[in-house]
Amino acid sequence: MQATGMSANNLSVFYGEKEAIKSVSLEFAPREVTALIGPSGCGKSTFLRSLNRMNDTIGGVRTKGEIWIDGENINDPGVDVVLLRQKIGMVWQRPNPFHKSIYENIAFGPRYHGIRKKKQLDAIVEECLRKSALWEETKDRLHSSALALSGGQQQRLCIARSIAVQPKVILMDEPASALDPVSTAKVEELIAELKKDFSIIIVTHNMHQAARVSDKTAFFYMGKVVEYDKTDKIFTNPSEKATDDYISGRFG
Amino acid sequence: MIRRKELDDGLEQLKGMLIEMGTRVEKVLGDAMRALENLDTLAARRIIADDIKLNQIEENVDLLGARMIATQQPVAKDLRRILVAFKMASDLERMGDLAVDIAKVVVRLDGQTLVKPLVDLPQMAEISQQMIRESIQSYVQENVNLACKMAKDDDQVDALFSQVVRDLYGLMMDNPRTITQAGLISFVGRYIERIADHATNIGESVVYLVTGKRPDLNA
């Protein structure tokens, strides 16, 4: 599959009466890393989850507006959510591998989507582990439990699992916040590698991580996007004072 | 927020050091010109010996700025404040060196009398001193208009310098025995003209600090 961009158009998300996301419009370019930053409760994770309709699973959440990918509005009632999440993968804050072997963690998705031949699955497992820089560490123990891996390895396995179904976009919600510095550096390196094939949207509380890994940065505050620009610009000379104050640690 | 306090304290310290450098440079230029007018070699030697203080402050700016970048990870305007501090400290240190160069001319003129009274040079120095003062003021107030005024003042200094050189050429042609001294005096003109250029650089730094864009005021 080809990497593709996606866009949100006047997207609003409500928790009951409360409008958590207020008519946000953002364009995500293909093969770019976009970082979403902002203080806790500003709506960035809610926004991220709405990009592959993960909010559907939370009671009392209502979504208004459009999200376009491949000429399709994913908020249309007719959209197959399973296929949608194949197209738009997700990596969570805490590594959450299945209680299965390393091999099965990766083979699970492709098998679910109809690939049965062992040779083909073997090839996918190897390719995904290589792309996630895990192959050398795991090739001799593919059939041992994924839970025996370290936290950083587990997170890279989750990333490998997410790319096994050949998504176009990968959403990451604080993918390195539970990891030690070395594992964090590995995940960041991996993000830089993965953007050759995928579009990546990442929520992070770590400002310097946003500065290091992303091409564009969107600053969320109180459910709105205050500023969206090239990351270089945001971190050297932001246009909005609120952005400057936030990234300099004056509030948030 | 603890992180901010450390950063804010550091930025305040940098500002204080730059103000001190500016005050010292303005004074040392005045002292050097007075030493020249009076051909006071004693004062000139004191100026030369005192230059080490400016060098030390510049070094401290570098150390503190580097430490803050390493430990506080400043971004956006905070980062520009530190980058500008490096640049300004280096400009101010150079200005101090140029004032020392004037003092060295005084030492070389030991035992002579001036072949002509100084008229344009003191005026150049006065404008340059005002530029130093105002460039630092524009930095403290983050006043872009005042910073941009440096360009106009610098043109004035440049024009005076051309005048000085023309006059000295005339003097040298009329009386070749003045060549050595007139040559040294024209160097002094050049040193002051360079000081004004560095003050203009400070103006540019202030514009960059405030707007994030680099103007070219020395064009």
Interface residues (C-beta under 8 A of the other chain):
Chain A: M207 H208 A211 I234 F235 T236 N237 P238 T243 D244 I247 S248 G249 R250
Chain B: M1 R3 R4 L7 Q73 P74 V75 A76 K77 D78 L79 R80 G212 K213
